[in-house]
Each structure stands twice: as structure tokens, then as C-alpha cells.
Amino acid sequence: MGDHGGGRLGRVEKGLNEDLLKRPGITRAMRAQLRAQARAVDIAEAKKDPGEVTDANRVYLESLKVAGLTPRLDERIVDPIEELLAGLGGSAAGRFDTAQP
């Protein structure tokens, strides 16, 4: 399982395996499907084929979503406007306000 010609798991399949350890409720069939698709991404990356990588990633991300494993780049969802306004509050507020002649 996970042999890409070199006898080792690929980057995506390793990450998936780590995630699956934390999710015992995912069925065997779904785990097998996720592993197969993770392997497809790893193989496409190894072949350095941008089209295959794009297609494999799209299907893999859809599969993760179906399994309830949506990937997150950041645990905290950031609204850029909220972050800007928060940064303007406090000591920054009024710093550039000067009396007009």
C-alpha cells in the first residue's frame, strides 16, 4: 500500500494517514477511497505533470469534503477588514489626527 515505485508513502498519503488516526468514525470504504486518491496525487506530483496534479487534487479535495475532512490552511478564519479595523483600534487610533489651521 502506498508504493510509488520507491517503496515509500508519498507526502499526501502520509498526511492523510496521520489525519485518519484521529478520525476513527470514517468507514473502511471511505478510508480506502481517500488513500487511493491521496496516492493519485502523490503519483501525479512525482510525474511532475501539472494537469494530472490539478485533476487529482480536485478529486482528492472533493473526497475529503465528502468524508468531513475539510483541509484548513489556518485554524482561525480571518476577515481581512476585521483584522485591519482591530489593528487601527487602540494606540494607533488618533495618532495621525492633527488640528487643521
C-alpha distance (Angstrom), angle and dihedral (degrees) to the residues before:
residue distance angle dihedral
M1 . . .
G2 3.79 . .
D3 3.80 95.2 .
H4 3.79 109.4 152.1
G5 3.76 94.2 179.2
G6 3.79 92.0 -77.3
G7 3.80 97.6 71.4
R8 3.81 94.1 -116.1
L9 3.77 135.6 102.6
G10 3.78 115.8 -104.3
R11 3.78 125.5 -120.3
V12 3.81 96.1 -96.9
E13 3.79 95.2 44.4
K14 3.83 91.2 49.6
G15 3.80 90.5 52.0
L16 3.77 91.5 48.0
N17 3.80 91.9 50.4
E18 3.80 89.7 54.0
D19 3.81 90.9 50.1
L20 3.80 92.7 47.3
L21 3.81 91.3 55.2
K22 3.80 87.4 65.1
R23 3.82 93.8 47.3
P24 3.81 110.9 61.7
G25 3.83 92.2 162.8
I26 3.80 95.2 72.0
T27 3.81 111.8 104.3
R28 3.80 123.0 -116.9
A29 3.78 91.3 -114.3
M30 3.81 92.4 53.1
R31 3.82 90.9 46.0
A32 3.80 90.3 52.2
Q33 3.79 91.4 48.9
L34 3.81 92.2 48.4
R35 3.81 92.0 48.2
A36 3.80 91.5 49.3
Q37 3.78 91.5 50.9
A38 3.82 92.7 44.7
R39 3.79 87.4 52.3
A40 3.83 89.5 50.7
V41 3.82 89.7 55.3
D42 3.81 91.3 48.6
I43 3.81 91.8 49.4
A44 3.81 92.2 47.9
E45 3.82 90.1 49.9
A46 3.80 91.1 49.2
K47 3.81 89.6 52.4
K48 3.83 88.9 49.9
D49 3.80 90.3 -135.5
P50 3.82 108.6 151.0
G51 3.80 93.7 -162.8
E52 3.79 93.5 51.3
V53 3.81 91.3 44.6
T54 3.80 90.9 52.1
D55 3.80 93.6 48.0
A56 3.81 94.5 44.4
N57 3.82 92.0 47.2
R58 3.80 92.2 49.8
V59 3.80 92.4 53.0
Y60 3.81 92.1 42.1
L61 3.81 92.6 52.2
E62 3.81 90.6 47.6
S63 3.81 89.2 50.8
L64 3.79 91.6 50.2
K65 3.78 89.8 51.5
V66 3.82 92.0 51.0
A67 3.82 88.9 50.7
G68 3.81 91.2 49.5
L69 3.81 92.7 -112.0
T70 3.77 101.6 122.2
P71 3.79 110.1 177.2
R72 3.80 117.5 -124.6
L73 3.75 126.8 -157.9
D74 3.78 90.0 -163.5
E75 3.78 130.2 15.7
R76 3.79 89.6 -138.7
I77 3.80 119.3 64.0
V78 3.76 107.7 -138.8
D79 3.79 125.2 -156.2
P80 3.82 104.5 -154.6
I81 3.82 92.9 -149.3
E82 3.80 92.0 50.6
E83 3.80 90.2 48.3
L84 3.81 91.2 50.2
L85 3.79 92.6 48.9
A86 3.80 91.3 47.5
G87 3.80 89.1 51.6
L88 3.80 90.5 51.6
G89 3.79 92.1 53.0
G90 3.78 123.3 85.2
S91 3.80 119.1 18.6
A92 3.80 95.0 2.8
A93 3.80 94.1 58.1
G94 3.78 113.3 99.1
R95 3.79 93.9 4.5
F96 3.79 91.9 120.8
D97 3.79 96.5 37.0
T98 3.77 108.0 112.4
A99 3.74 130.4 168.6
Q100 3.78 112.8 -97.5
P101 3.81 116.1 -133.5
